[in-house]
Protein backbone atom coordinates (compact mmCIF):
# COMPACT_ATOMS: atom_id res chain seq x y z
CA UNK A 1 0.00 0.00 0.00
CA UNK A 2 2.73 2.46 0.95
CA UNK A 3 6.00 1.69 -0.81
CA UNK A 4 9.32 2.41 0.78
CA UNK A 5 11.86 4.66 -0.90
CA UNK A 6 14.66 2.57 -2.38
CA UNK A 7 17.42 4.55 -0.73
CA UNK A 8 16.15 3.85 2.76
CA UNK A 9 19.39 4.06 4.70
CA UNK A 10 19.55 3.48 8.45
CA UNK A 11 19.83 7.18 9.39
CA UNK A 12 16.76 7.96 7.33
CA UNK A 13 14.89 5.17 9.11
CA UNK A 14 16.00 6.54 12.46
CA UNK A 15 14.77 10.01 11.51
CA UNK A 16 11.45 8.57 10.41
CA UNK A 17 11.15 6.58 13.64
CA UNK A 18 11.81 9.70 15.68
CA UNK A 19 9.24 11.60 13.65
CA UNK A 20 6.68 8.86 14.16
CA UNK A 21 7.44 8.80 17.88
CA UNK A 22 7.03 12.58 18.02
CA UNK A 23 3.76 12.27 16.11
CA UNK A 24 2.57 9.66 18.61
CA UNK A 25 3.44 11.79 21.63
CA UNK A 26 1.79 14.82 20.13
CA UNK A 27 -1.22 12.74 19.19
CA UNK A 28 -1.67 11.76 22.83
CA UNK A 29 -1.21 15.39 23.85
CA UNK A 30 -3.80 16.47 21.34
CA UNK A 31 -6.21 13.82 22.58
CA UNK A 32 -5.75 15.02 26.15
CA UNK A 33 -6.20 18.60 25.04
CA UNK A 34 -9.27 17.65 23.08
CA UNK A 35 -10.74 15.85 26.06
CA UNK A 36 -10.01 18.89 28.16
CA UNK A 37 -11.62 21.18 25.63
CA UNK A 38 -14.84 19.22 25.43
CA UNK A 39 -15.46 17.25 28.61
CA UNK A 40 -17.73 14.29 28.38
CA UNK A 41 -19.94 15.21 31.31
CA UNK A 42 -23.47 16.15 30.58
CA UNK A 43 -23.51 19.86 31.16
CA UNK A 44 -21.45 20.09 28.00
CA UNK A 45 -19.16 22.88 29.05
CA UNK A 46 -17.01 24.34 26.37
CA UNK A 47 -13.92 26.27 27.15
CA UNK A 48 -13.23 28.33 24.11
CA UNK A 49 -9.59 29.10 23.80
CA UNK A 50 -9.50 31.15 20.68
CA UNK A 51 -9.81 34.79 20.15
CA UNK A 52 -12.36 35.11 17.39
CA UNK A 53 -13.43 38.02 15.32
CA UNK A 54 -16.93 37.12 14.33
CA UNK A 55 -20.00 36.01 16.24
CA UNK A 56 -20.45 32.34 16.99
CA UNK A 57 -24.04 31.36 16.48
CA UNK A 58 -25.51 28.52 18.42
CA UNK A 59 -28.89 27.53 17.14
CA UNK A 60 -30.63 25.20 19.57
CA UNK A 61 -34.02 23.71 18.85
CA UNK A 62 -36.22 23.48 21.90
CA UNK A 63 -38.76 20.80 22.52
CA UNK A 64 -42.21 21.61 23.80
CA UNK A 65 -42.19 22.81 27.36
CA UNK A 66 -38.43 23.21 27.51
CA UNK A 67 -36.54 26.33 28.23
CA UNK A 68 -33.04 27.23 27.29
CA UNK A 69 -30.62 28.38 29.90
CA UNK A 70 -27.26 29.91 29.47
CA UNK A 71 -24.59 30.30 32.04
CA UNK A 72 -21.25 31.71 31.27
CA UNK A 73 -18.11 32.71 32.94
CA UNK A 74 -16.18 35.35 31.09
CA UNK A 75 -12.53 34.59 31.50
CA UNK A 76 -11.67 37.09 28.84
CA UNK A 77 -13.17 39.75 26.69
CA UNK A 78 -16.88 39.23 26.17
CA UNK A 79 -18.29 42.68 25.74
CA UNK A 80 -21.78 41.47 25.09
CA UNK A 81 -23.81 38.35 24.96
CA UNK A 82 -26.75 38.67 22.66
CA UNK A 83 -29.70 36.40 22.26
CA UNK A 84 -31.22 36.33 18.85
CA UNK A 85 -34.56 34.71 19.47
CA UNK A 86 -36.95 33.39 16.93
CA UNK A 87 -40.40 33.06 18.40
CA UNK A 88 -43.77 32.40 16.95
CA UNK A 89 -46.35 34.64 18.48
CA UNK A 90 -45.65 34.40 22.16
CA UNK A 91 -43.45 36.59 24.23
CA UNK A 92 -40.07 35.44 25.37
CA UNK A 93 -39.58 35.50 29.09
CA UNK A 94 -36.44 35.99 30.96
CA UNK A 95 -35.99 34.32 34.29
CA UNK A 96 -36.21 37.12 36.79
CA UNK A 97 -38.07 40.29 36.08
CA UNK A 98 -36.71 41.46 32.81
CA UNK A 99 -38.21 40.93 29.43
CA UNK A 100 -35.93 40.46 26.47
CA UNK A 101 -37.15 41.25 22.98
CA UNK A 102 -35.47 39.61 20.04
CA UNK A 103 -31.92 40.74 19.35
CA UNK A 104 -31.57 42.42 22.70
CA UNK A 105 -28.20 42.71 24.31
CA UNK A 106 -27.51 41.35 27.74
CA UNK A 107 -24.64 42.75 29.74
CA UNK A 108 -21.91 40.50 30.96
CA UNK A 109 -22.58 38.31 33.94
CA UNK A 110 -26.38 38.44 33.90
CA UNK A 111 -28.19 35.17 34.38
CA UNK A 112 -30.49 34.50 31.53
CA UNK A 113 -33.14 32.11 30.38
CA UNK A 114 -35.56 32.23 27.54
CA UNK A 115 -38.64 30.13 27.90
CA UNK A 116 -40.40 28.37 25.13
CA UNK A 117 -43.92 27.06 25.55
CA UNK A 118 -44.23 25.81 22.04
CA UNK A 119 -42.24 23.23 20.08
CA UNK A 120 -39.64 23.95 17.45
CA UNK A 121 -38.37 27.16 18.88
CA UNK A 122 -34.86 28.06 17.90
CA UNK A 123 -32.67 30.08 20.13
CA UNK A 124 -29.55 31.58 18.62
CA UNK A 125 -26.99 32.50 21.18
CA UNK A 126 -24.40 34.89 19.87
CA UNK A 127 -21.09 35.36 21.59
CA UNK A 128 -19.24 38.16 19.83
CA UNK A 129 -15.63 37.80 20.90
CA UNK A 130 -13.71 36.24 23.70
CA UNK A 131 -12.63 33.31 25.72
CA UNK A 132 -15.62 32.10 27.61
CA UNK A 133 -16.68 29.06 29.54
CA UNK A 134 -20.30 28.41 28.71
CA UNK A 135 -22.82 25.92 29.96
CA UNK A 136 -25.87 25.50 27.84
CA UNK A 137 -28.78 23.38 28.96
CA UNK A 138 -32.52 23.05 28.69
CA UNK A 139 -34.92 22.67 31.56
CA UNK A 140 -38.59 22.32 32.35
CA UNK A 141 -39.77 24.10 35.45
CA UNK A 142 -36.86 24.09 37.83
CA UNK A 143 -35.39 20.79 36.73
CA UNK A 144 -32.79 20.43 34.05
CA UNK A 145 -34.24 17.95 31.60
CA UNK A 146 -31.70 17.94 28.85
CA UNK A 147 -28.19 19.10 28.45
CA UNK A 148 -27.40 20.35 25.01
CA UNK A 149 -25.69 17.49 23.29
CA UNK A 150 -21.95 17.50 23.41
CA UNK A 151 -21.84 17.12 19.66
CA UNK A 152 -23.74 20.31 19.18
CA UNK A 153 -21.54 22.16 21.57
CA UNK A 154 -18.39 20.70 20.11
CA UNK A 155 -19.38 22.01 16.71
CA UNK A 156 -20.17 25.30 18.29
CA UNK A 157 -16.51 25.55 19.06
CA UNK A 158 -15.74 24.56 15.49
CA UNK A 159 -17.56 27.58 14.12
CA UNK A 160 -14.66 29.74 15.06
CA UNK A 161 -12.11 27.79 17.02
CA UNK A 162 -9.22 25.85 15.61
CA UNK A 163 -9.95 22.95 17.93
CA UNK A 164 -13.10 22.12 16.07
CA UNK A 165 -11.30 22.21 12.74
CA UNK A 166 -8.66 19.94 14.16
CA UNK A 167 -11.31 17.50 15.28
CA UNK A 168 -12.94 17.49 11.88
CA UNK A 169 -9.58 16.96 10.20
CA UNK A 170 -8.76 14.02 12.48
CA UNK A 171 -12.07 12.40 11.65
CA UNK A 172 -11.51 12.82 7.92
CA UNK A 173 -8.01 11.38 8.06
CA UNK A 174 -9.02 8.45 10.20
CA UNK A 175 -11.87 7.54 7.91
CA UNK A 176 -10.55 8.13 4.45
CA UNK A 177 -6.76 7.92 4.48
CA UNK A 178 -6.44 4.13 4.12
CA UNK A 179 -8.80 4.20 1.15
CA UNK A 180 -6.96 7.19 -0.31
CA UNK A 181 -3.67 5.28 -0.06
CA UNK A 182 -5.20 2.26 -1.73
CA UNK A 183 -6.57 4.33 -4.60
CA UNK A 184 -3.65 6.74 -5.00
CA UNK A 185 -2.22 4.87 -7.99
CA UNK A 186 -5.47 5.41 -9.89
CA UNK A 187 -5.68 9.14 -10.24
CA UNK A 188 -9.27 9.41 -11.40
CA UNK A 189 -10.64 7.21 -8.61
CA UNK A 190 -8.46 8.94 -6.05
CA UNK A 191 -9.71 12.40 -7.09
CA UNK A 192 -13.34 11.31 -7.00
CA UNK A 193 -12.67 9.98 -3.50
CA UNK A 194 -11.19 13.29 -2.35
CA UNK A 195 -14.18 15.17 -3.75
CA UNK A 196 -16.55 12.75 -2.03
CA UNK A 197 -14.74 13.02 1.31
CA UNK A 198 -14.74 16.81 1.12
CA UNK A 199 -18.40 16.90 0.19
CA UNK A 200 -19.20 14.54 3.07
CA UNK A 201 -17.32 16.80 5.46
CA UNK A 202 -19.25 19.88 4.40
CA UNK A 203 -22.51 17.93 4.45
CA UNK A 204 -22.08 16.63 7.99
CA UNK A 205 -24.02 19.46 9.64
CA UNK A 206 -26.81 19.35 7.10
CA UNK A 207 -27.09 17.28 3.90
CA UNK A 208 -28.94 20.13 2.23
CA UNK A 209 -25.92 22.33 2.53
CA UNK A 210 -23.62 19.85 0.80
CA UNK A 211 -26.15 19.46 -2.01
CA UNK A 212 -26.50 23.23 -2.37
CA UNK A 213 -22.73 23.61 -2.55
CA UNK A 214 -22.42 20.81 -5.09
CA UNK A 215 -25.18 22.44 -7.12
CA UNK A 216 -23.28 25.73 -7.16
CA UNK A 217 -20.05 24.03 -8.21
CA UNK A 218 -21.79 22.18 -11.03
CA UNK A 219 -23.53 25.36 -12.14
CA UNK A 220 -20.22 27.21 -12.32
CA UNK A 221 -18.72 24.27 -14.21
CA UNK A 222 -21.58 24.49 -16.71
CA UNK A 223 -21.12 28.25 -17.03
CA UNK A 224 -17.47 27.72 -17.79
CA UNK A 225 -18.34 25.21 -20.51
CA UNK A 226 -20.72 27.76 -22.03
CA UNK A 227 -18.21 30.59 -21.93
CA UNK A 228 -16.68 29.92 -25.32
CA UNK A 229 -15.76 32.96 -27.35
CA UNK A 230 -14.35 36.26 -26.20
CA UNK A 231 -17.64 38.13 -26.24
CA UNK A 232 -19.38 35.74 -23.86
CA UNK A 233 -16.49 35.15 -21.49
CA UNK A 234 -16.99 38.43 -19.66
CA UNK A 235 -20.67 37.81 -19.02
CA UNK A 236 -20.06 34.29 -17.82
CA UNK A 237 -17.29 35.53 -15.57
CA UNK A 238 -19.57 38.16 -14.09
CA UNK A 239 -22.36 35.64 -13.51
CA UNK A 240 -19.96 33.20 -11.87
CA UNK A 241 -18.39 35.84 -9.65
CA UNK A 242 -21.82 37.16 -8.64
CA UNK A 243 -22.93 33.67 -7.62
CA UNK A 244 -19.72 33.06 -5.71
CA UNK A 245 -19.84 36.42 -3.95
CA UNK A 246 -23.48 35.86 -3.05
CA UNK A 247 -22.44 32.60 -1.40
CA UNK A 248 -19.81 34.38 0.68
CA UNK A 249 -22.10 37.23 1.64
CA UNK A 250 -24.93 34.90 2.56
CA UNK A 251 -22.82 32.82 4.88
CA UNK A 252 -20.63 35.55 6.21
CA UNK A 253 -23.20 38.22 6.86
CA UNK A 254 -26.56 36.51 6.60
CA UNK A 255 -25.80 33.52 8.76
CA UNK A 256 -28.75 33.95 11.10
CA UNK A 257 -31.19 34.09 8.24
CA UNK A 258 -29.71 31.09 6.51
CA UNK A 259 -29.67 29.10 9.72
CA UNK A 260 -33.32 29.83 10.15
CA UNK A 261 -33.99 28.85 6.56
CA UNK A 262 -32.36 25.51 7.08
CA UNK A 263 -33.92 25.31 10.55
CA UNK A 264 -31.23 22.97 11.69
CA UNK A 265 -29.57 23.31 15.06
CA UNK A 266 -26.44 21.71 13.72
CA UNK A 267 -25.97 23.69 10.54
CA UNK A 268 -23.91 26.66 11.53
CA UNK A 269 -21.71 25.22 14.18
CA UNK A 270 -19.78 23.49 11.42
CA UNK A 271 -16.49 24.80 10.13
CA UNK A 272 -18.13 26.35 7.11
CA UNK A 273 -18.82 29.91 8.16
CA UNK A 274 -15.08 30.33 8.36
CA UNK A 275 -14.11 27.79 5.72
CA UNK A 276 -16.48 29.23 3.17
CA UNK A 277 -14.28 32.32 2.87
CA UNK A 278 -11.36 30.15 1.77
CA UNK A 279 -13.62 28.15 -0.49
CA UNK A 280 -14.81 31.30 -2.24
CA UNK A 281 -11.26 32.57 -2.68
CA UNK A 282 -10.25 29.36 -4.45
CA UNK A 283 -13.36 29.49 -6.58
CA UNK A 284 -12.75 33.08 -7.70
CA UNK A 285 -9.17 32.25 -8.65
CA UNK A 286 -10.38 29.30 -10.72
CA UNK A 287 -12.98 31.38 -12.53
CA UNK A 288 -10.46 34.07 -13.43
CA UNK A 289 -8.17 31.41 -14.85
CA UNK A 290 -11.01 30.03 -16.92
CA UNK A 291 -11.72 33.55 -18.13
CA UNK A 292 -8.14 33.83 -19.34
CA UNK A 293 -8.55 30.56 -21.20
CA UNK A 294 -6.30 28.63 -18.84
CA UNK A 295 -6.96 25.17 -17.40
CA UNK A 296 -9.39 24.28 -20.14
CA UNK A 297 -8.40 20.62 -19.92
CA UNK A 298 -9.24 20.16 -16.24
CA UNK A 299 -11.72 17.32 -15.76
CA UNK A 300 -14.72 17.71 -13.45
CA UNK A 301 -13.33 15.31 -10.85
CA UNK A 302 -10.12 17.33 -10.54
CA UNK A 303 -12.04 20.58 -10.21
CA UNK A 304 -14.21 19.09 -7.46
CA UNK A 305 -11.26 17.43 -5.69
CA UNK A 306 -9.42 20.76 -5.68
CA UNK A 307 -12.28 22.80 -4.27
CA UNK A 308 -13.31 20.16 -1.75
CA UNK A 309 -9.80 18.97 -0.84
CA UNK A 310 -10.28 17.97 2.81
CA UNK A 311 -7.01 19.23 4.37
CA UNK A 312 -7.37 22.77 2.99
CA UNK A 313 -11.13 22.95 3.22
CA UNK A 314 -11.54 24.75 6.56
CA UNK A 315 -8.80 27.37 6.41
CA UNK A 316 -6.31 26.92 3.59
CA UNK A 317 -3.52 27.28 2.59
CA UNK A 318 -5.06 28.72 -0.56
CA UNK A 319 -3.96 26.42 -3.34
CA UNK A 320 -4.44 27.18 -7.01
CA UNK A 321 -5.92 24.64 -9.35
CA UNK A 322 -2.85 24.45 -11.58
CA UNK A 323 -0.49 23.92 -8.65
CA UNK A 324 -2.89 21.43 -7.11
CA UNK A 325 -2.64 19.34 -10.28
CA UNK A 326 1.14 19.50 -10.28
CA UNK A 327 1.82 18.88 -6.61
CA UNK A 328 0.33 15.40 -6.54
CA UNK A 329 3.00 12.78 -5.95
CA UNK A 330 2.80 9.75 -8.24
CA UNK A 331 3.24 7.39 -5.28
CA UNK A 332 2.87 7.83 -1.54
CA UNK A 333 6.12 6.67 0.01
CA UNK A 334 6.83 5.97 3.65
CA UNK A 335 8.78 9.22 3.69
CA UNK A 336 5.60 11.07 2.70
CA UNK A 337 3.73 9.46 5.57
CA UNK A 338 6.56 10.17 8.00
CA UNK A 339 6.92 13.79 6.87
CA UNK A 340 3.18 14.30 6.83
CA UNK A 341 2.74 12.93 10.34
CA UNK A 342 5.62 14.92 11.73
CA UNK A 343 4.26 18.12 10.16
CA UNK A 344 0.85 17.44 11.69
CA UNK A 345 2.58 16.74 15.01
CA UNK A 346 4.49 20.02 14.77
CA UNK A 347 1.24 21.87 14.17
CA UNK A 348 -0.48 20.21 17.10
CA UNK A 349 2.51 20.89 19.32
CA UNK A 350 2.49 24.58 18.40
CA UNK A 351 -1.24 24.78 18.89
CA UNK A 352 -1.39 22.89 22.17
CA UNK A 353 1.81 23.91 23.92
CA UNK A 354 2.53 27.41 22.66
CA UNK A 355 -0.82 28.89 21.66
CA UNK A 356 -3.29 27.21 24.00
CA UNK A 357 -1.09 26.53 26.99
CA UNK A 358 1.45 29.33 27.09
CA UNK A 359 0.10 32.37 25.23
CA UNK A 360 -3.52 31.81 26.11
CA UNK A 361 -2.48 31.63 29.75
CA UNK A 362 -0.64 34.93 29.49
CA UNK A 363 -3.55 36.68 27.82
CA UNK A 364 -6.68 35.20 29.32
CA UNK A 365 -5.98 32.91 32.25
CA UNK A 366 -5.64 35.14 35.27
CA UNK A 367 -8.14 36.93 37.47
CA UNK A 368 -8.61 39.55 36.23
CA UNK A 369 -6.96 38.59 32.97
CA UNK A 370 -4.38 40.71 31.20
CA UNK A 371 -6.96 41.23 28.47
CA UNK A 372 -9.57 42.53 30.90
CA UNK A 373 -7.08 44.78 32.65
CA UNK A 374 -6.15 46.50 29.41
CA UNK A 375 -9.30 46.38 27.28
CA UNK A 376 -11.71 47.46 30.02
CA UNK A 377 -10.10 50.92 29.83
CA UNK A 378 -7.14 51.10 27.42
CA UNK A 379 -6.58 54.78 28.19
CA UNK A 380 -5.76 53.98 31.82
CA UNK A 381 -3.98 50.65 31.27
CA UNK A 382 -0.33 50.41 32.19
CA UNK A 383 2.20 50.63 29.38
CA UNK A 384 3.72 47.26 30.23
CA UNK A 385 0.36 45.52 30.21
CA UNK A 386 -0.57 47.08 26.89
CA UNK A 387 2.70 46.09 25.22
CA UNK A 388 2.51 42.57 26.61
CA UNK A 389 -1.13 42.08 25.66
CA UNK A 390 -0.82 43.17 22.07
CA UNK A 391 2.45 41.38 21.44
CA UNK A 392 1.25 38.15 23.07
CA UNK A 393 -2.02 38.37 21.12
CA UNK A 394 -0.17 38.90 17.85
CA UNK A 395 2.06 35.93 18.65
CA UNK A 396 -1.01 33.90 19.53
CA UNK A 397 -2.59 34.69 16.15
CA UNK A 398 0.64 33.78 14.35
CA UNK A 399 1.31 30.53 16.21
CA UNK A 400 -2.32 29.46 16.11
CA UNK A 401 -2.78 30.07 12.40
CA UNK A 402 0.59 28.72 11.36
CA UNK A 403 -0.09 25.64 13.50
CA UNK A 404 -3.26 25.07 11.59
CA UNK A 405 -1.40 25.51 8.31
CA UNK A 406 1.18 22.94 9.47
CA UNK A 407 -1.61 20.48 10.16
CA UNK A 408 -3.23 21.12 6.78
CA UNK A 409 0.11 20.79 4.93
CA UNK A 410 0.93 17.60 6.82
CA UNK A 411 -2.49 16.11 6.12
CA UNK A 412 -2.18 17.00 2.44
CA UNK A 413 1.18 15.21 2.35
CA UNK A 414 -0.49 12.14 3.83
CA UNK A 415 -2.98 12.31 0.96
CA UNK A 416 -0.07 12.54 -1.49
CA UNK A 417 -0.10 16.29 -2.19
CA UNK A 418 2.75 18.73 -1.53
CA UNK A 419 0.74 21.90 -1.22
CA UNK A 420 2.01 25.46 -0.87
CA UNK A 421 3.46 26.87 2.34
CA UNK A 422 1.61 29.60 4.19
CA UNK A 423 4.16 31.17 6.57
CA UNK A 424 7.86 31.90 6.34
CA UNK A 425 8.87 33.29 9.72
CA UNK A 426 7.00 36.61 9.43
CA UNK A 427 8.33 37.68 12.82
CA UNK A 428 11.75 37.98 11.17
CA UNK A 429 10.52 40.30 8.41
CA UNK A 430 12.77 43.27 7.81
CA UNK A 431 10.04 45.59 6.54
CA UNK A 432 6.31 45.61 5.99
CA UNK A 433 6.53 44.40 2.40
CA UNK A 434 8.76 41.60 3.55
CA UNK A 435 6.19 40.82 6.26
CA UNK A 436 3.44 40.38 3.67
CA UNK A 437 5.73 38.12 1.65
CA UNK A 438 6.03 35.88 4.73
CA UNK A 439 2.60 36.10 6.40
CA UNK A 440 -0.34 34.10 5.00
CA UNK A 441 1.64 33.77 1.80
CA UNK A 442 -1.04 31.96 -0.12
CA UNK A 443 -3.52 34.80 0.47
CA UNK A 444 -0.90 37.42 -0.41
CA UNK A 445 -0.21 35.59 -3.67
CA UNK A 446 -3.94 35.41 -4.41
CA UNK A 447 -4.32 39.14 -3.82
CA UNK A 448 -1.36 39.93 -6.02
CA UNK A 449 -2.66 37.75 -8.87
CA UNK A 450 -6.31 38.63 -8.77
CA UNK A 451 -6.58 42.13 -7.33
CA UNK A 452 -3.29 44.00 -7.37
CA UNK A 453 -2.19 42.99 -10.85
CA UNK A 454 -5.40 43.77 -12.78
CA UNK A 455 -6.01 46.95 -10.79
CA UNK A 456 -2.44 48.15 -11.37
CA UNK A 457 -2.86 47.71 -15.09
CA UNK A 458 -6.30 49.33 -15.12
CA UNK A 459 -5.60 52.30 -12.88
CA UNK A 460 -1.90 52.75 -13.69
CA UNK A 461 -1.42 53.42 -10.02
CA UNK A 462 0.79 51.63 -7.56
CA UNK A 463 -1.09 53.07 -4.56
CA UNK A 464 -4.78 52.44 -5.23
CA UNK A 465 -4.34 48.70 -5.73
CA UNK A 466 -2.61 48.46 -2.32
CA UNK A 467 -5.59 50.17 -0.69
CA UNK A 468 -7.98 47.88 -2.57
CA UNK A 469 -6.07 44.77 -1.50
CA UNK A 470 -5.97 45.80 2.14
CA UNK A 471 -9.64 46.77 2.24
CA UNK A 472 -10.56 43.51 0.54
CA UNK A 473 -8.57 41.47 3.04
CA UNK A 474 -10.20 43.43 5.87
CA UNK A 475 -13.72 42.89 4.54
CA UNK A 476 -12.89 39.25 3.90
CA UNK A 477 -12.26 38.89 7.63
CA UNK A 478 -15.25 40.93 8.76
CA UNK A 479 -17.17 43.96 7.55
CA UNK A 480 -16.44 46.12 10.56
CA UNK A 481 -14.93 49.49 11.35
CA UNK A 482 -12.10 47.74 13.19
CA UNK A 483 -11.06 45.72 10.15
CA UNK A 484 -11.38 48.85 8.02
CA UNK A 485 -8.98 50.62 10.37
CA UNK A 486 -6.66 47.64 10.20
CA UNK A 487 -6.65 47.90 6.40
CA UNK A 488 -5.90 51.63 6.46
CA UNK A 489 -3.11 51.06 9.01
CA UNK A 490 -1.35 48.54 6.75
CA UNK A 491 -2.03 50.59 3.61
CA UNK A 492 -0.48 53.67 5.20
CA UNK A 493 2.52 51.63 6.32
CA UNK A 494 3.11 50.21 2.85
CA UNK A 495 2.77 53.59 1.13
CA UNK A 496 5.15 55.33 3.52
CA UNK A 497 7.61 52.45 3.26
CA UNK A 498 7.46 52.59 -0.55
CA UNK A 499 8.11 56.34 -0.48
CA UNK A 500 11.24 55.96 1.64
CA UNK A 501 12.50 52.89 -0.16
CA UNK A 502 12.41 54.71 -3.49
CA UNK A 503 14.57 57.44 -1.95
CA UNK A 504 17.01 55.13 -0.22
CA UNK A 505 20.61 55.87 -1.21
CA UNK A 506 22.29 53.31 -3.39
CA UNK A 507 25.06 51.26 -1.85
CA UNK A 508 25.71 49.10 1.18
CA UNK A 509 24.42 50.66 4.41
CA UNK A 510 26.62 50.96 7.46
CA UNK A 511 26.05 48.58 10.38
CA UNK A 512 24.00 46.11 8.34
CA UNK A 513 23.30 43.77 11.27
CA UNK A 514 22.15 46.55 13.58
CA UNK A 515 19.97 47.99 10.84
CA UNK A 516 18.45 44.59 10.17
CA UNK A 517 17.59 43.98 13.81
CA UNK A 518 16.18 47.50 14.19
CA UNK A 519 14.11 47.06 11.01
CA UNK A 520 12.71 43.78 12.23
CA UNK A 521 11.78 45.22 15.62
CA UNK A 522 10.15 48.26 13.98
CA UNK A 523 8.21 46.06 11.56
CA UNK A 524 6.84 43.82 14.29
CA UNK A 525 5.99 46.86 16.41
CA UNK A 526 4.02 48.30 13.51
CA UNK A 527 2.21 45.04 12.74
CA UNK A 528 1.46 44.48 16.43
CA UNK A 529 -0.06 47.95 16.70
CA UNK A 530 -2.47 47.05 13.90
CA UNK A 531 -3.36 43.90 15.79
CA UNK A 532 -5.35 46.09 18.21
CA UNK A 533 -8.07 46.20 15.53
CA UNK A 534 -7.96 42.43 15.18
CA UNK A 535 -8.09 41.78 18.88
CA UNK A 536 -11.00 44.06 19.73
CA UNK A 537 -14.06 44.23 17.51
CA UNK A 538 -15.48 47.31 19.21
CA UNK A 539 -13.93 50.13 17.16
CA UNK A 540 -13.68 52.92 19.77
CA UNK A 541 -12.02 50.53 22.23
CA UNK A 542 -9.71 49.20 19.53
CA UNK A 543 -8.71 52.73 18.53
CA UNK A 544 -7.93 53.59 22.16
CA UNK A 545 -5.85 50.45 22.44
CA UNK A 546 -4.04 51.28 19.21
CA UNK A 547 -2.99 54.74 20.41
CA UNK A 548 -2.17 53.38 23.87
CA UNK A 549 0.24 50.94 22.22
CA UNK A 550 2.12 53.72 20.44
CA UNK A 551 2.14 55.86 23.56
CA UNK A 552 3.45 52.96 25.65
CA UNK A 553 6.07 52.10 23.05
CA UNK A 554 7.38 55.59 22.46
CA UNK A 555 6.83 57.18 25.87
CA UNK A 556 6.90 54.20 28.20
CA UNK A 557 4.98 53.67 30.47
CA UNK B 1 8.45 39.96 -35.36
CA UNK B 2 9.94 36.63 -34.36
CA UNK B 3 9.79 35.29 -30.80
CA UNK B 4 13.58 35.69 -30.61
CA UNK B 5 13.29 39.37 -31.41
CA UNK B 6 10.50 39.86 -28.85
CA UNK B 7 12.58 38.08 -26.24
CA UNK B 8 15.67 40.18 -26.99
CA UNK B 9 13.73 43.43 -26.75
CA UNK B 10 12.14 42.34 -23.47
CA UNK B 11 15.53 41.50 -21.98
CA UNK B 12 16.84 44.88 -23.06
CA UNK B 13 13.91 46.75 -21.48
CA UNK B 14 14.27 44.76 -18.27
CA UNK B 15 17.92 45.76 -18.13
CA UNK B 16 17.41 49.42 -19.02
CA UNK B 17 14.14 50.19 -17.20
CA UNK B 18 14.22 47.88 -14.22
CA UNK B 19 17.92 47.21 -13.74
CA UNK B 20 17.51 43.46 -14.13
CA UNK B 21 20.46 41.87 -15.86
CA UNK B 22 22.12 38.49 -16.00
CA UNK B 23 18.88 36.65 -16.63
CA UNK B 24 17.70 34.46 -19.47
CA UNK B 25 14.30 33.67 -20.92
CA UNK B 26 13.60 31.04 -18.29
CA UNK B 27 14.56 33.01 -15.16
CA UNK B 28 11.56 33.46 -12.84
CA UNK B 29 11.14 37.13 -12.02
CA UNK B 30 8.21 37.49 -9.62
CA UNK B 31 8.18 34.03 -8.05
CA UNK B 32 11.92 34.30 -7.31
CA UNK B 33 11.67 37.79 -5.84
CA UNK B 34 13.80 39.53 -8.50
CA UNK B 35 10.77 41.70 -9.21
CA UNK B 36 7.91 42.47 -6.86
CA UNK B 37 4.60 44.24 -6.89
CA UNK B 38 6.19 47.67 -7.03
CA UNK B 39 8.03 46.75 -10.24
CA UNK B 40 4.94 45.29 -11.85
CA UNK B 41 3.56 48.54 -13.17
CA UNK B 42 6.96 49.59 -14.54
CA UNK B 43 7.21 46.27 -16.36
CA UNK B 44 3.74 46.61 -17.87
CA UNK B 45 4.44 50.16 -19.03
CA UNK B 46 7.77 49.05 -20.52
CA UNK B 47 6.12 46.24 -22.45
CA UNK B 48 3.35 48.51 -23.73
CA UNK B 49 5.81 51.18 -24.83
CA UNK B 50 8.18 48.73 -26.44
CA UNK B 51 5.56 46.88 -28.47
CA UNK B 52 2.92 49.59 -28.77
CA UNK B 53 0.19 47.40 -27.32
CA UNK B 54 -2.33 47.75 -24.50
CA UNK B 55 -2.34 44.86 -22.09
CA UNK B 56 -5.88 43.93 -21.04
CA UNK B 57 -6.05 43.81 -17.23
CA UNK B 58 -7.92 40.55 -16.81
CA UNK B 59 -5.92 38.76 -19.48
CA UNK B 60 -2.65 39.22 -17.63
CA UNK B 61 -1.67 36.72 -15.00
CA UNK B 62 1.49 36.32 -12.98
CA UNK B 63 2.19 33.17 -14.96
CA UNK B 64 2.23 35.21 -18.16
CA UNK B 65 4.74 37.70 -16.80
CA UNK B 66 6.96 35.54 -14.61
CA UNK B 67 9.65 34.82 -17.18
CA UNK B 68 10.75 36.47 -20.40
CA UNK B 69 9.83 33.24 -22.16
CA UNK B 70 6.27 33.43 -20.86
CA UNK B 71 5.98 37.10 -21.79
CA UNK B 72 7.24 36.27 -25.26
CA UNK B 73 4.78 33.43 -25.61
CA UNK B 74 1.91 35.66 -24.53
CA UNK B 75 2.91 38.53 -26.76
CA UNK B 76 3.44 36.19 -29.72
CA UNK B 77 0.18 34.35 -29.23
CA UNK B 78 -2.29 36.94 -28.04
CA UNK B 79 -0.97 40.22 -29.28
CA UNK B 80 -1.32 39.07 -32.86
CA UNK B 81 -0.05 42.19 -34.65
CA UNK B 82 3.40 41.65 -33.20
CA UNK B 83 3.88 38.53 -35.24
CA UNK B 84 2.72 40.06 -38.52
HADDOCK unambig.tbl for C-alpha pairs under 7 A between the chains (distance, minus, plus):
assign (segid A and resid 292 and name CA) (segid B and resid 59 and name CA) 5.41 0.50 0.50
assign (segid A and resid 449 and name CA) (segid B and resid 61 and name CA) 6.30 0.50 0.50
assign (segid A and resid 449 and name CA) (segid B and resid 62 and name CA) 6.01 0.50 0.50
assign (segid A and resid 454 and name CA) (segid B and resid 57 and name CA) 4.50 0.50 0.50
assign (segid A and resid 454 and name CA) (segid B and resid 58 and name CA) 5.74 0.50 0.50
assign (segid A and resid 456 and name CA) (segid B and resid 41 and name CA) 6.28 0.50 0.50
assign (segid A and resid 457 and name CA) (segid B and resid 41 and name CA) 6.75 0.50 0.50
assign (segid A and resid 457 and name CA) (segid B and resid 57 and name CA) 5.48 0.50 0.50
assign (segid A and resid 458 and name CA) (segid B and resid 57 and name CA) 5.91 0.50 0.50
assign (segid A and resid 460 and name CA) (segid B and resid 41 and name CA) 6.92 0.50 0.50
assign (segid A and resid 462 and name CA) (segid B and resid 38 and name CA) 6.72 0.50 0.50
assign (segid A and resid 462 and name CA) (segid B and resid 41 and name CA) 6.97 0.50 0.50
